[in-house]
Amino acid sequence: MNDLIMEIETIGCTVSCLYPMKKYTWLRVGGLADLVVQPNNSSEFLELLNLLSSSNVPWVVLGEGSNTIVYDKGISGVVISTKKLKKIEIIDETKVLAESGAILGTILNKTIKAGLTGFEFAAGIPGTVGGGIFMNAGANDGEIKDVVDTVWIWLRGEEIALSRSEIKFEYRKSHLPEGSVITKAIFKLEQGNSSESVRSVKNYMTKRNLTQPIKMSNTGSIFKNPPQIAAGQLIEELGLKGFGIGGAKFSDLHANFIVNSGNATARDVLELIETAKREALLQRGIKLETEVRVIGNENN
Ligand SMILES: Cc1cc2nc3c(=O)[nH]c(=O)nc-3n(C[C@H](O)[C@H](O)[C@H](O)COP(=O)(O)OP(=O)(O)OC[C@H]3O[C@@H](n4cnc5c(N)ncnc54)[C@H](O)[C@@H]3O)c2cc1C
């Protein structure tokens, strides 16, 4: 590992050893990652990906960690953090080019200021371009797929541009080739009216603040909505709203959110998830599928 660290530092990336992933993820749980590596620009990012793919060390890419739970036993290998890859540029009258670590909310603010409309749906989604496209993030009747024009992916040593029609998206899922890393994207918006966009964003945020536990650490919706019923309503009907294990519980405000009272472990959270899955199947015959991603060393 020491040789690898030296090679990574030669590229210019910032390296943190034994990094507590509870400091990285929005739910504030998870053990230590061997290394968290932050490229400072896109060429370092590509060089790092090429280096790691030719090593036998496992690696994973994270944006803001707002949709990710890390096991208590942490992560063996490298977490590549895109947090410094934040460039956003309006490249013609209606198109925005953004690096993989650009925050969706910052793109929203910039595009509204430029008189563009189309990104308002993302108000309050705390992720990045990479995480947002990977998850096909959405809210308020919009999804990222609606505004994607071109996505650049790194795949097995090459950076490739994919047009919107070449990517299959579905509810909270993108079907990018296995092993793809999103490096940047162009979003296509429309000329709009800034005051109307600001009004929509305010309405979305008011609704979010009233219905979601924004004051406590959480990781957004835990489960995808099954076809029959909204996941939050189902969890409530199963009698699990407010139910807790250790330092984690299903929010009293919105049952599809798990909140961390401050001392939750990943194990607490995962036991809650398993409880809801089991009860949904037993009581209602419904198979709940997690929206949140779980990564790291499983056996905790
Ligand atoms: C308070 C709160 C509210 C939320 N509300 C919503 C909502 O309304 N709608 C919604 O859809 N989501 C919501 N989320 C979930 C989350 O914000 C989104 O899924 C977001 O898009 C995740 O982005 P991220 O950068 O944090 O991803 P991360 O959690 O860092 O990563 C998520 C997944 O994407 C992969 N990934 C990240 N970057 C890349 C990349 N560059 N290339 C390839 N793969 C990558 C990771 O490996 C991981 O599997 C919410 C979360 C919170 C905490």
The ligand as an SDF file (V2000), in Angstrom:
LIG
                    3D

 53 58  0  0  0  0  0  0  0  0999 V2000
  -31.4910   14.9710    2.9800 C   0  0  0  0  0  0  0  0  0  0  0  0
  -31.4510   14.1680    1.7100 C   0  0  0  0  0  0  0  0  0  0  0  0
  -32.4360   14.3330    0.7550 C   0  0  0  0  0  0  0  0  0  0  0  0
  -32.4070   13.5970   -0.4270 C   0  0  0  0  0  0  0  0  0  0  0  0
  -33.3960   13.7750   -1.3380 N   0  0  0  0  0  0  0  0  0  0  0  0
  -33.3550   13.0910   -2.5040 C   0  0  0  0  0  0  0  0  0  0  0  0
  -34.3830   13.2630   -3.4800 C   0  0  0  0  0  0  0  0  0  0  0  0
  -35.3050   14.0450   -3.3190 O   0  0  0  0  0  0  0  0  0  0  0  0
  -34.2900   12.5410   -4.6330 N   0  0  0  0  0  0  0  0  0  0  0  0
  -33.2590   11.6700   -4.8690 C   0  0  0  0  0  0  0  0  0  0  0  0
  -33.2260   11.0490   -5.9540 O   0  0  0  0  0  0  0  0  0  0  0  0
  -32.2890   11.4780   -3.9470 N   0  0  0  0  0  0  0  0  0  0  0  0
  -32.3150   12.1580   -2.7790 C   0  0  0  0  0  0  0  0  0  0  0  0
  -31.3300   11.9570   -1.8450 N   0  0  0  0  0  0  0  0  0  0  0  0
  -30.2710   10.9570   -2.1100 C   0  0  0  0  0  0  0  0  0  0  0  0
  -29.0190   11.5360   -2.7600 C   0  0  0  0  0  0  0  0  0  0  0  0
  -28.8590   12.9040   -2.4680 O   0  0  0  0  0  0  0  0  0  0  0  0
  -29.0000   11.3500   -4.2850 C   0  0  0  0  0  0  0  0  0  0  0  0
  -29.0830    9.9860   -4.6420 O   0  0  0  0  0  0  0  0  0  0  0  0
  -27.7320   11.9400   -4.8900 C   0  0  0  0  0  0  0  0  0  0  0  0
  -27.8330   11.9390   -6.2860 O   0  0  0  0  0  0  0  0  0  0  0  0
  -26.4710   11.1620   -4.4920 C   0  0  0  0  0  0  0  0  0  0  0  0
  -25.3470   11.9150   -4.9020 O   0  0  0  0  0  0  0  0  0  0  0  0
  -23.9560   11.7570   -4.1240 P   0  0  0  0  0  0  0  0  0  0  0  0
  -22.9400   12.5250   -4.8620 O   0  0  0  0  0  0  0  0  0  0  0  0
  -24.1180   12.0800   -2.6860 O   0  0  0  0  0  0  0  0  0  0  0  0
  -23.7370   10.1980   -4.3080 O   0  0  0  0  0  0  0  0  0  0  0  0
  -22.9160    9.1930   -3.3720 P   0  0  0  0  0  0  0  0  0  0  0  0
  -23.7420    8.8480   -2.1740 O   0  0  0  0  0  0  0  0  0  0  0  0
  -21.5610    9.7200   -3.1380 O   0  0  0  0  0  0  0  0  0  0  0  0
  -22.8670    7.9240   -4.3430 O   0  0  0  0  0  0  0  0  0  0  0  0
  -24.0680    7.2610   -4.7090 C   0  0  0  0  0  0  0  0  0  0  0  0
  -23.7320    6.1780   -5.7360 C   0  0  0  0  0  0  0  0  0  0  0  0
  -23.2530    6.8060   -6.9320 O   0  0  0  0  0  0  0  0  0  0  0  0
  -21.9650    6.3170   -7.2590 C   0  0  0  0  0  0  0  0  0  0  0  0
  -21.1800    7.4300   -7.7990 N   0  0  0  0  0  0  0  0  0  0  0  0
  -20.9190    8.6340   -7.2240 C   0  0  0  0  0  0  0  0  0  0  0  0
  -20.1660    9.3950   -8.0370 N   0  0  0  0  0  0  0  0  0  0  0  0
  -19.9400    8.6620   -9.1450 C   0  0  0  0  0  0  0  0  0  0  0  0
  -19.2140    8.8910  -10.3550 C   0  0  0  0  0  0  0  0  0  0  0  0
  -18.5700   10.0380  -10.5760 N   0  0  0  0  0  0  0  0  0  0  0  0
  -19.2020    7.9060  -11.2870 N   0  0  0  0  0  0  0  0  0  0  0  0
  -19.8590    6.7270  -11.0850 C   0  0  0  0  0  0  0  0  0  0  0  0
  -20.5350    6.4530   -9.9520 N   0  0  0  0  0  0  0  0  0  0  0  0
  -20.6010    7.4110   -8.9970 C   0  0  0  0  0  0  0  0  0  0  0  0
  -21.3590    5.8020   -5.9510 C   0  0  0  0  0  0  0  0  0  0  0  0
  -20.3670    4.8210   -6.1630 O   0  0  0  0  0  0  0  0  0  0  0  0
  -22.6050    5.2540   -5.2580 C   0  0  0  0  0  0  0  0  0  0  0  0
  -22.9000    3.9430   -5.6970 O   0  0  0  0  0  0  0  0  0  0  0  0
  -31.3530   12.6760   -0.6490 C   0  0  0  0  0  0  0  0  0  0  0  0
  -30.3550   12.5080    0.3210 C   0  0  0  0  0  0  0  0  0  0  0  0
  -30.4050   13.2430    1.4920 C   0  0  0  0  0  0  0  0  0  0  0  0
  -29.3110   13.0740    2.5190 C   0  0  0  0  0  0  0  0  0  0  0  0
  1  2  1  0
  2  3  1  0
  2 52  2  0
  3  4  2  0
  4  5  1  0
  4 50  1  0
  5  6  2  0
  6  7  1  0
  6 13  1  0
  7  8  2  0
  7  9  1  0
  9 10  1  0
 10 11  2  0
 10 12  1  0
 12 13  2  0
 13 14  1  0
 14 15  1  0
 14 50  1  0
 15 16  1  0
 16 17  1  0
 16 18  1  0
 18 19  1  0
 18 20  1  0
 20 21  1  0
 20 22  1  0
 22 23  1  0
 23 24  1  0
 24 25  2  0
 24 26  1  0
 24 27  1  0
 27 28  1  0
 28 29  2  0
 28 30  1  0
 28 31  1  0
 31 32  1  0
 32 33  1  0
 33 34  1  0
 33 48  1  0
 34 35  1  0
 35 36  1  0
 35 46  1  0
 36 37  1  0
 36 45  1  0
 37 38  2  0
 38 39  1  0
 39 40  1  0
 39 45  2  0
 40 41  1  0
 40 42  2  0
 42 43  1  0
 43 44  2  0
 44 45  1  0
 46 47  1  0
 46 48  1  0
 48 49  1  0
 50 51  2  0
 51 52  1  0
 52 53  1  0
M  END
$$$$
